[in-house]
Amino acid sequence: MDREAAHGRREWRGWREAAQEALYGPEGFYRRPEGPAGHFRTSVHASPLYAAAVARLLARVDAALDRPAELTFVDMAAGRGELAAGVLAALPGALAARTRVHAVELAGRPAGLDPRIAWSAEPPAGVTGLLFANEWLDNVPVDVAETDTAGVRRRVLVRRDGTERLGEPVTGAEADWLERWWPSPPEPAPHTGTDDTGPHAGTGPAGTGLRAEIGLPRDLAWASAAGSLARGLAVAVDYAHTREARPPFGTLTGFREGRQTRPVPDGRHDLTAHVALDACAGPGALLLSQREALGALGVTGARPPLALATTDPAAYVRALASAGEAAELTARDGLGDFGWLLQPVGLADVPLAG
């Protein structure tokens, strides 16, 4: 290893800076050829029912917009374009003809993607329609704060190998964000490292162990993305928590090859933390669970009537398989617990109901 590389491995940085390079740098995780689907499974990959539900939501947005001559669907953090392609395929012909689909992703355009799907690193500005961000905000890097033994919240610094230490106190706008959205528990108790309730438990630097992810960059990123719409609906779907139930030891974790791991900012691991969706929400926003949102879009997981097995066995088998996929998308303690933030832009309300 040369001297410069050795220095880089020893460098202490805040988690936001370290994760930005590890995820999106020239050799970052999200630029790897296998894409996110090579390491973890999202609702998009679980079933085509998900893209079909998003297509139905797009149709409802279209109706709320009085069916404009050109409707736009923007897929934020598009991976390899799976959701964008699925939504386009699920749209009825007349609506598909009026719809322009944009996939937004830092990685290069994948081979074989439907040529009707535009590909860019930033969302198009001033469009009318639906912007949909499935598991994007959890990968917007944030700094981590940990409370020291004197009760002061300090920035957590990290090296490339995942080793951590406490840095300077959190101040300014970040401290204000914590005070408003992730206040310290009323009676801090030392974290012994034996509690395994959080993915990062037991791996922090010397301190009380009480941690928080400073979500201000996500608030700003979401405001910018939603603000790219002239009119329509912006939707963020993610692992989430609200102010009343913030996890005391934070949620920062890693994933690699389908397994949860210790968070290591080396470019070989996904780095993710749950999202304070209530902090991101703007005026008129609606917060739902994925189970509630998909239920409103016709995905319920209900089993087909047993009589169908007698009258049309093949249809019964297909319906049963579909019900199983729907059940996974809406499951408690699973994908169904994901949060949906629905933000109307230039609309009176959220066009979710059919």
C-alpha positions in Angstrom: 0.0 0.0 0.0 1.4 3.4 -0.9 1.7 6.3 1.6 -1.3 8.2 0.2 -3.6 5.1 0.4 -2.4 4.4 3.9 -3.1 8.0 4.9 -6.6 7.6 3.4 -7.3 4.6 5.5 -6.4 6.5 8.7 -8.3 9.6 7.9 -11.1 10.5 10.3 -14.3 12.0 8.8 -17.9 12.5 9.6 -20.2 9.8 8.5 -21.8 12.0 5.9 -18.6 12.7 4.0 -17.4 9.1 4.4 -20.7 7.6 3.1 -20.9 10.0 0.2 -17.6 8.8 -1.1 -18.3 5.1 -0.2 -21.7 5.1 -2.0 -21.3 7.6 -4.8 -17.6 8.2 -5.4 -15.8 6.9 -8.5 -15.5 3.4 -7.0 -18.6 3.7 -4.8 -21.1 1.0 -4.0 -23.8 2.4 -6.3 -21.5 2.5 -9.3 -20.8 -1.2 -9.1 -21.9 -3.2 -12.2 -24.3 -5.5 -10.3 -26.4 -2.6 -9.1 -28.4 -2.6 -5.8 -30.4 -5.8 -6.7 -27.1 -7.7 -6.4 -27.0 -7.0 -2.7 -30.6 -6.5 -1.4 -34.2 -6.9 -2.4 -36.7 -4.0 -2.4 -40.4 -3.9 -3.0 -39.7 -3.3 -6.7 -37.9 -6.6 -6.9 -40.4 -8.5 -4.7 -43.3 -8.4 -7.2 -44.5 -6.7 -10.4 -47.6 -5.8 -8.3 -45.6 -3.0 -6.9 -45.0 -1.3 -10.3 -48.6 -1.9 -11.2 -49.7 -0.1 -8.0 -47.4 2.8 -8.8 -48.9 2.9 -12.3 -52.4 3.1 -10.8 -51.2 6.0 -8.6 -49.8 7.7 -11.7 -53.2 7.3 -13.4 -54.9 9.0 -10.4 -52.4 11.8 -10.4 -53.2 12.2 -14.2 -56.9 12.5 -13.4 -56.2 15.0 -10.6 -54.2 17.1 -13.1 -57.1 17.0 -15.6 -55.1 14.7 -18.0 -52.4 17.0 -19.3 -51.1 16.6 -22.8 -47.8 15.3 -21.4 -47.6 13.5 -18.1 -44.2 12.7 -16.5 -43.2 9.8 -14.3 -39.8 10.4 -12.5 -38.2 7.3 -10.8 -35.6 8.6 -8.3 -32.7 6.4 -7.4 -33.7 4.1 -10.3 -31.2 1.4 -9.8 -31.1 -0.3 -13.1 -34.5 1.0 -14.2 -36.7 -1.8 -12.9 -39.5 0.3 -11.5 -39.5 2.8 -14.5 -39.8 -0.1 -16.9 -42.4 -1.9 -14.8 -44.6 1.2 -14.5 -44.4 1.9 -18.3 -45.3 -1.6 -19.0 -48.3 -1.5 -16.6 -49.8 1.7 -18.1 -52.8 1.4 -20.4 -51.9 2.3 -24.0 -53.5 5.7 -24.2 -51.9 6.9 -21.0 -48.5 5.3 -21.9 -48.6 7.4 -25.1 -48.9 10.6 -23.1 -46.3 9.6 -20.4 -42.7 10.6 -20.4 -40.6 8.4 -18.1 -37.3 9.6 -16.5 -35.0 7.4 -14.5 -32.7 9.3 -12.2 -29.5 7.5 -11.2 -25.8 8.3 -10.9 -24.7 5.1 -12.5 -24.6 4.8 -16.2 -27.7 3.7 -18.3 -28.0 -0.1 -18.3 -27.9 -2.0 -21.6 -31.2 -3.1 -23.0 -33.4 -0.5 -21.1 -36.6 0.5 -22.9 -35.5 3.4 -25.2 -38.6 5.4 -24.2 -37.1 5.8 -20.7 -34.9 8.9 -20.4 -31.8 8.5 -18.1 -30.1 11.3 -16.1 -28.3 12.1 -12.9 -30.8 14.8 -11.8 -34.6 14.9 -12.0 -36.0 17.0 -14.9 -37.2 20.5 -13.8 -40.7 21.9 -14.2 -42.5 18.7 -15.1 -46.1 17.7 -14.4 -46.8 14.3 -12.9 -45.5 11.8 -10.3 -42.0 11.7 -8.8 -41.5 8.5 -7.0 -38.5 7.8 -4.7 -38.4 4.2 -3.5 -35.6 3.6 -0.9 -33.7 6.7 -2.0 -33.6 8.9 1.1 -32.2 6.2 3.4 -29.1 6.4 1.1 -28.8 10.1 1.3 -25.7 10.4 3.6 -26.1 12.0 7.0 -23.8 12.6 9.9 -24.3 10.7 13.2 -24.3 12.2 16.6 -23.5 10.4 19.9 -24.1 11.7 23.4 -20.9 11.8 25.4 -20.7 11.0 29.2 -21.2 14.7 30.0 -24.5 14.8 28.0 -23.1 16.7 25.0 -24.0 15.5 21.5 -20.9 15.1 19.4 -20.3 14.2 15.8 -19.2 10.6 15.3 -16.0 10.4 13.1 -15.2 7.2 11.2 -12.3 5.8 9.2 -12.5 3.7 6.1 -12.3 0.5 8.1 -15.4 1.5 10.1 -13.5 2.4 13.3 -15.2 5.3 15.1 -14.4 8.0 17.6 -16.2 11.1 19.0 -15.5 14.4 17.4 -16.6 18.0 18.0 -20.0 19.0 19.5 -22.9 19.3 17.0 -23.8 23.0 16.6 -25.7 25.4 14.4 -28.5 24.2 12.1 -27.7 20.6 12.8 -28.1 21.1 16.5 -31.3 22.9 15.9 -32.6 20.0 13.7 -31.7 17.5 16.5 -33.5 19.6 19.1 -36.7 19.8 17.0 -36.8 16.4 15.4 -34.6 14.0 17.5 -34.4 15.3 21.0 -32.3 13.5 23.6 -34.1 10.9 25.7 -35.1 12.5 29.1 -33.0 10.2 31.1 -29.9 9.0 29.2 -28.6 5.6 30.3 -25.1 4.2 29.3 -25.2 1.7 26.5 -23.3 -1.3 27.5 -22.9 -2.8 24.0 -24.9 -5.9 25.0 -28.3 -4.7 23.7 -28.8 -6.0 20.2 -32.0 -4.0 19.5 -30.3 -1.8 16.8 -28.2 -2.8 13.8 -25.3 -0.6 15.1 -25.5 -1.6 18.8 -22.2 -2.1 20.5 -20.0 -0.7 17.8 -19.9 3.0 18.8 -17.1 5.1 20.2 -16.7 5.9 24.0 -19.8 7.7 25.1 -23.3 6.9 26.4 -24.2 5.0 23.2 -27.2 7.2 22.6 -27.1 8.1 18.9 -29.1 10.0 16.3 -28.8 10.5 12.6 -28.8 14.2 11.7 -31.5 14.1 8.9 -31.2 17.7 7.7 -29.5 16.8 4.4 -32.4 14.5 3.7 -35.0 17.2 4.3 -33.1 19.4 1.9 -32.7 16.7 -0.7 -36.4 15.8 -0.6 -37.5 19.5 -0.8 -35.3 19.8 -3.9 -36.7 16.7 -5.5 -40.3 17.6 -4.8 -39.6 21.1 -5.9 -38.6 19.9 -9.4 -42.3 19.3 -10.1 -44.4 22.1 -11.4 -47.6 20.2 -10.4 -48.3 16.7 -9.3 -47.3 14.4 -6.5 -44.0 13.5 -4.9 -43.8 10.2 -3.0 -40.9 8.9 -0.8 -41.0 5.3 0.3 -38.5 4.1 2.9 -37.6 2.6 6.2 -38.9 5.3 8.6 -39.6 6.4 12.1 -41.4 9.4 13.6 -40.4 11.8 16.4 -42.5 9.9 19.0 -40.5 6.7 18.4 -37.0 7.6 17.4 -34.6 4.6 18.0 -32.3 5.6 21.0 -29.2 4.0 19.5 -29.7 5.1 15.8 -30.2 2.9 12.8 -27.0 3.2 10.7 -26.1 -0.2 9.2 -24.5 -1.9 6.2 -25.6 -4.5 3.7 -23.4 -6.7 1.5 -24.4 -9.6 -0.7 -27.9 -9.9 0.9 -26.6 -9.8 4.5 -26.8 -7.1 7.1 -23.3 -6.0 8.2 -21.5 -3.5 10.4 -21.4 -0.2 8.5 -18.1 0.2 6.8 -17.5 3.1 4.4 -15.2 1.2 2.0 -17.3 1.2 -1.1 -18.1 -2.5 -0.9 -21.0 -2.1 1.5 -24.4 -0.4 1.2 -24.7 2.2 4.0 -28.3 3.0 5.1 -30.2 4.6 8.0 -33.9 4.9 8.5 -35.5 8.1 7.5 -37.3 10.7 9.7 -40.0 11.1 7.1 -42.0 13.4 9.4 -39.1 15.9 9.2 -39.1 15.8 5.4 -42.9 16.4 5.1 -44.0 19.7 3.7 -47.5 21.4 3.9 -50.3 19.1 2.9 -48.2 15.9 3.1 -49.7 12.6 4.0 -47.8 9.9 6.0 -48.9 6.3 5.7 -47.6 2.8 6.1 -46.9 0.9 2.8 -49.6 -1.5 3.9 -52.1 1.4 4.0 -50.9 3.0 0.8 -50.9 -0.2 -1.2 -54.3 -1.2 0.2 -55.7 2.1 -1.2 -54.1 1.1 -4.5 -55.8 -2.3 -4.6 -52.9 -4.5 -3.2 -54.3 -6.3 -0.2 -53.0 -9.8 -0.1 -56.5 -11.3 0.2 -56.7 -15.0 -0.9 -58.8 -15.8 -3.9 -62.2 -17.6 -3.3 -61.7 -21.3 -2.9 -64.6 -21.8 -5.4 -62.3 -20.6 -8.2 -60.1 -23.6 -7.7 -63.0 -25.7 -8.9 -64.2 -23.5 -11.8 -60.8 -22.4 -13.1 -57.9 -24.1 -11.4 -55.2 -22.3 -13.4 -56.7 -18.9 -12.6 -56.8 -19.9 -8.9 -53.1 -20.8 -8.9 -52.3 -17.5 -10.5 -54.4 -15.6 -8.1 -52.9 -17.5 -5.1 -49.4 -16.6 -6.3 -50.4 -13.0 -6.6 -51.9 -13.0 -3.2 -48.7 -14.3 -1.8 -46.7 -11.5 -3.4 -49.2 -8.9 -2.2 -48.9 -10.4 1.3 -45.1 -9.9 1.3 -45.5 -6.3 0.1 -47.9 -5.5 2.9 -46.6 -7.7 5.7 -46.4 -6.5 9.3 -42.8 -6.4 10.6 -41.7 -6.4 6.9 -42.2 -4.4 3.8 -45.7 -3.4 4.9 -44.2 -1.3 7.7 -42.3 1.0 5.3 -43.3 4.6 5.4 -44.9 6.5 2.5 -44.6 10.2 2.4 -47.0 11.7 -0.2 -46.4 15.3 -1.0 -48.9 17.2 -3.3 -47.4 19.9 -5.4 -49.9 22.4 -6.7 -52.8 20.0 -5.9 -55.5 20.5 -3.3 -54.9 17.1 -1.7 -53.2 13.7 -2.2 -54.9 11.8 -5.1 -54.6 8.4 -3.5 -58.2 7.2 -3.5 -59.6 5.8 -6.7 
